[in-house]
């Protein structure tokens, strides 16, 4: 998948993996995010600290958004309660950065 917002451009992929559920939530699947802002997408990310801070912020924000029951019901990812659930692994790569990082990635 790809998204362009202004001059910013992102590509994303989703990998779906079947796995045993967390014992504390036997009917709930998971969704994880990995967002990468490489030094090639903008001069702003030539400093490793800036890249790390932005990636961490966007990743944690996406996790909070998508784990909200108003956005996504993770029990929909259950195949067999207590035995098998889907784990969605979302990888996002910033190709060109011109601000609005979280807005573009949520789209």
N, C-alpha and C positions, 0 to 999 in steps of 0.2 A: 504494500500500500504506500502511497505517497501523498504528501500534503504541501501545498505552497500557500503561504500567507504573507502577502506583500513580497519582499525579496527573500524571505526565509523559506527554506525547502528541507523537508524531512522525509525519510523513508522508514518504514516499519514492517516488521514481520512478527507473526504469532506462531508459536509452536505449542501444540496441544499434547500433553502427556498424561496417560492414565497412571494413577498411583494409589497407594493406600492412603486413606484420610488420616488427618491428625486425630489421635484418640479423644481429644477434648472436643472435637467437632466432627463426629463421624458421618455427617450428611452434608458437609460443606467442602466444596472444591477451593482452589486457590488461584490467584492471579498475581504474577510478579512482573516487575518492570525493570528494564535496564536501558537507561537513556545515556547516550554518549555524545558529547560535544568535542569533536577533535580539533586540534590546532589549525586544521586546514579549512574549517568552516568559517572562521572569523579570526582576525588578529586579536580580538578580545580574549581568545582562549589559548594564546601562546603561553600564558602562565598556567602551570599545572594547578595551582591553588584555585584560580578562578574557574577552571574547567571542573574540578572536583566539587566545588561549592555549588555550581549551577546544576551539575548532574545530580547531586544529592538532593537539592531542593526540588527539582522537577520529578525525580523518582519518588520521593516521599509524598509529594503532593498528589501524584497520580495514584499511588497506593491508597491514600486517604479518600480520594474521590471515588475510585472504583470499588472499594470495600464498603462504601456507604450503602445501606439497604435501599435507599431511595434511587440509587443509580444501577446497582447490579445485585441480584439475589444469588449469592454464591451457592445456595442449596440447589440451584438449577444445574450446577456442574456435577451433581451427584449421580453416579451410575447405579451403585448398589450400596445403600447405607452401611457404614462400618467396614466395607470391603474395597470399594473402588470409586474414585472421584477423578475429575479432570483437573489438571493443573495447566493453566494458560501462562505461557512465558512470552512476554511482549518485549521485543528489542526495537529500540528506536535510535536512529543515527541522524544527526544533524549534518546536512550536506552544505547548506548555506545558512548563516545566522544573521538576522537583521532585527533582533528583538522578538518579543512575543513568544518566547520559547514554550511556556506552559500552554498558552492558548492554541498554538499550532499542534502541539503533541496531543492534546485532548481531542482535537478534531480527528 
